[in-house]
């Protein structure tokens, strides 16, 4: 028996997933256009206008604009802003910044949602590693979005990947979510946790998986605008997201142009490289301790 507080998990038909795929491709186009325009001096409001134009020219509607009063088409979160940053004419990007761009679109009543983080020109090696770690954690989670798996298999894969990449803070207060006829639905998808828990994933489910990593502590703070979430210690952050459908053929990434083929191939290649490196280390055996040279006088005393 379902209690009143519980909501049924929405299972989509193939035609409904097809509409979500259309929405996802619109989101991909909008993100690509906005990311391509990132450069020193551009305002986040200009990026918002670019994404809005792409979405509307495709005959879709922005998911975010007006959502609980949110005033823009995309979220633009710069540097220590983790998520839900509001585009502004006053906020102009500078060389070395990083910016997360989060975007949603609606086609025939069905939603797609995705995000990426890019550098403004060349960024430090530390930030390059942070962005790579966050994107790798996303694809590790997406790879576990398989019928028969449990929800927290995704969560555990995200956490394990992030921890293997470095000493990053994994944001816990903000998580992924179910998606479909609404932008935010059951199930919530944490980016941490033990595997094998939560509902069983079944064909027709759709989820937005979105890890958020920071260089410092995982704690966050909400700004006075009621939207923008920043790292509590002021360290920089990264945020990546894709909408994925659970299908009989495996995970289909609705917001990736190729359905996720290249992302999963890259994840497998990185896994094989890591395994080969471990095997090489094991074959080499433990390093032999250095032996100090014996002086002539010592040899004579022996």
C-alpha positions in Angstrom: 0.0 0.0 0.0 1.3 3.4 -0.9 1.2 6.1 1.8 0.0 9.6 1.0 3.5 11.0 1.4 4.9 8.7 -1.3 4.7 9.5 -5.0 4.7 6.8 -7.7 7.8 6.6 -9.8 6.9 7.7 -13.3 7.5 5.0 -16.0 7.6 6.4 -19.5 6.3 4.9 -22.7 8.7 4.7 -25.7 6.8 7.7 -27.3 7.2 9.7 -24.1 10.9 8.9 -23.9 11.2 10.0 -27.6 9.8 13.4 -26.6 12.3 13.6 -23.8 15.0 12.7 -26.3 13.9 15.7 -28.4 14.0 17.9 -25.3 17.4 16.5 -24.4 18.9 17.3 -27.9 17.5 20.9 -27.6 19.3 21.2 -24.2 22.5 19.8 -25.8 22.4 22.4 -28.5 21.7 25.2 -26.1 24.6 24.2 -23.8 27.0 23.8 -26.8 26.1 27.3 -28.0 26.4 28.9 -24.6 29.7 27.1 -23.8 31.1 28.1 -27.2 30.4 31.8 -26.3 32.3 31.6 -23.0 35.2 34.1 -23.1 36.7 36.8 -20.9 34.4 39.8 -20.8 31.1 38.2 -21.7 28.3 38.6 -19.2 26.3 35.7 -17.9 23.2 37.5 -19.1 24.5 37.3 -22.6 25.0 33.5 -22.2 21.4 33.3 -21.0 20.2 35.1 -24.1 22.1 32.7 -26.3 20.6 29.6 -24.7 17.1 31.1 -24.7 17.3 31.8 -28.4 18.4 28.2 -29.2 15.6 26.7 -27.2 12.9 28.8 -28.6 14.1 28.6 -32.2 13.8 24.8 -31.8 10.1 25.2 -30.8 10.8 24.2 -27.2 10.3 26.1 -23.9 12.9 26.7 -21.2 12.3 24.5 -18.1 13.9 26.9 -15.7 12.4 30.3 -16.5 9.6 31.0 -14.0 10.2 27.8 -12.1 9.4 28.7 -8.5 10.2 32.3 -9.6 13.6 31.7 -11.2 14.2 34.6 -13.5 16.3 33.1 -16.3 16.6 30.3 -18.9 19.9 28.9 -17.6 21.8 28.8 -14.3 25.2 30.3 -14.5 27.4 29.5 -11.5 30.9 31.0 -11.5 33.9 29.8 -9.5 32.8 29.1 -5.9 29.1 29.2 -7.0 28.1 25.5 -7.2 24.6 25.6 -8.6 21.6 27.8 -9.3 23.5 31.0 -10.1 21.4 33.7 -11.6 22.6 35.3 -14.9 23.3 39.0 -14.7 24.5 41.8 -16.9 26.8 42.8 -14.1 28.6 39.4 -13.9 31.3 39.3 -16.5 33.7 36.4 -16.9 37.4 36.8 -16.4 40.3 34.7 -17.7 40.9 31.7 -15.4 37.3 31.5 -14.1 35.2 28.4 -14.3 31.5 28.5 -15.0 28.8 25.9 -14.7 25.9 26.2 -17.2 22.8 24.3 -16.3 19.9 24.1 -18.8 16.5 22.5 -19.2 14.0 22.4 -22.0 10.4 21.2 -22.6 9.1 19.5 -25.7 5.4 18.5 -25.8 5.3 18.6 -22.0 8.4 16.5 -21.5 11.7 17.7 -20.0 15.4 17.3 -20.5 18.0 18.7 -18.1 21.8 18.8 -18.3 24.8 20.9 -17.1 28.5 21.3 -17.8 31.4 23.3 -16.4 34.0 25.0 -18.6 37.0 27.1 -18.1 37.2 30.7 -19.3 40.3 30.3 -21.4 43.1 28.3 -20.0 42.7 27.4 -16.3 45.1 26.0 -13.7 46.0 22.3 -13.6 44.1 22.0 -10.3 40.9 23.2 -11.9 41.4 21.1 -15.0 41.7 18.1 -12.8 38.6 19.1 -10.8 36.5 19.4 -14.0 37.8 16.1 -15.4 37.1 14.3 -12.0 33.5 15.6 -11.9 32.7 14.7 -15.5 34.2 11.2 -14.9 32.1 10.7 -11.8 29.0 11.6 -13.8 29.7 9.0 -16.5 30.5 6.4 -13.8 27.1 7.0 -12.4 25.4 7.0 -15.8 27.0 3.6 -16.5 25.2 2.1 -13.6 21.8 3.3 -14.8 20.8 -0.2 -15.9 17.6 -2.1 -15.4 17.9 -4.5 -12.4 20.4 -2.3 -10.6 19.5 -0.4 -7.5 19.3 3.4 -7.2 22.3 3.7 -5.0 24.5 1.7 -7.4 24.5 5.1 -9.3 25.3 7.0 -6.1 28.1 4.7 -5.1 29.7 4.8 -8.5 29.7 8.6 -8.5 31.2 8.7 -5.0 33.8 6.0 -5.7 34.9 7.7 -8.9 35.2 11.1 -7.3 37.2 9.7 -4.4 39.6 7.9 -6.7 40.3 11.1 -8.6 41.4 13.2 -5.6 40.6 14.7 -2.3 37.5 16.5 -3.5 34.4 17.6 -1.5 31.3 15.8 -2.7 28.3 18.1 -2.3 25.5 16.2 -0.4 22.8 18.8 0.1 22.0 19.0 -3.7 21.4 15.8 -5.6 20.1 14.4 -8.9 16.4 13.6 -9.5 13.7 11.9 -11.4 12.6 13.7 -14.5 9.8 13.4 -17.1 6.5 15.3 -17.2 8.0 17.5 -14.5 11.6 18.7 -14.1 12.0 17.5 -10.6 10.3 14.2 -9.6 11.0 11.1 -7.6 13.6 9.5 -7.3 16.2 11.7 -5.7 19.7 10.5 -6.8 22.4 11.2 -4.2 26.0 11.4 -5.2 27.2 9.3 -2.3 26.2 6.1 -0.5 26.5 2.4 -0.2 25.5 0.3 -3.3 22.5 -2.1 -3.5 19.9 0.2 -1.8 16.8 2.0 -2.9 14.3 1.1 -5.6 15.2 -1.3 -8.4 15.7 0.5 -11.7 13.3 -0.6 -14.4 12.8 0.2 -18.1 11.0 3.5 -18.6 12.5 5.4 -15.7 14.4 8.6 -16.4 16.9 10.2 -14.0 19.0 13.4 -14.0 22.4 12.4 -12.5 24.4 15.4 -11.4 27.6 15.3 -9.3 28.9 18.5 -7.8 32.5 18.6 -6.5 34.5 21.3 -4.7 38.2 21.7 -4.2 37.7 22.1 -0.4 35.1 21.1 2.1 31.7 19.7 0.9 29.6 22.1 3.0 27.6 24.8 1.1 25.9 28.1 1.8 22.8 29.7 0.2 23.2 33.4 -0.8 20.6 36.0 0.1 19.1 35.9 -3.4 17.5 32.6 -2.3 19.0 30.6 -5.3 22.7 30.7 -5.6 24.6 28.0 -3.7 28.3 28.5 -3.0 31.0 26.5 -1.3 31.1 27.4 2.4 34.9 27.8 2.3 35.0 29.8 -0.9 36.8 27.1 -3.0 36.0 26.6 -6.6 33.5 24.0 -7.8 32.4 21.8 -10.8 29.0 20.5 -11.8 28.1 18.1 -14.6 24.7 16.6 -15.4 22.9 14.4 -18.0 19.4 13.0 -18.3 19.5 9.2 -18.7 16.7 6.8 -19.6 16.7 3.2 -18.4 16.1 1.0 -21.5 16.3 -2.7 -22.4 19.4 -1.8 -24.4 21.1 -0.1 -21.5 21.4 3.5 -20.4 20.4 6.0 -23.1 21.8 9.5 -22.3 19.0 11.7 -23.6 21.0 14.9 -23.4 24.1 13.6 -25.2 24.1 14.1 -29.0 25.2 10.5 -29.6 23.1 9.0 -26.7 26.2 8.5 -24.6 28.2 6.3 -26.9 31.4 8.4 -26.8 31.1 9.1 -23.0 30.8 5.4 -22.1 33.7 4.5 -24.5 35.9 7.1 -22.9 35.0 5.8 -19.4 35.9 2.2 -20.5 39.2 3.3 -22.0 40.1 5.2 -18.8 39.2 2.1 -16.8 41.4 -0.1 -18.9 44.3 2.3 -18.7 44.0 2.3 -14.9 43.8 -1.5 -14.7 46.9 -1.8 -16.9 48.8 0.6 -14.7 47.9 -1.4 -11.6 49.0 -4.6 -13.3 52.3 -3.0 -14.3 52.9 -1.8 -10.8 52.1 -5.3 -9.4 54.4 -7.0 -11.9 57.2 -4.6 -11.0 56.9 -5.7 -7.3 57.8 -3.6 -4.3 60.6 -1.1 -4.8 64.0 -2.4 -3.5 65.3 -0.3 -0.6 68.3 1.8 -1.5 71.6 0.3 -0.1 74.2 2.8 1.0 77.6 2.3 -0.5 80.1 0.7 1.9 83.3 2.7 2.4 86.7 1.2 1.9 87.4 1.6 5.6 84.3 -0.3 6.5 85.2 -3.1 4.2 88.7 -3.3 5.8 87.1 -3.5 9.2 85.0 -6.4 8.1 
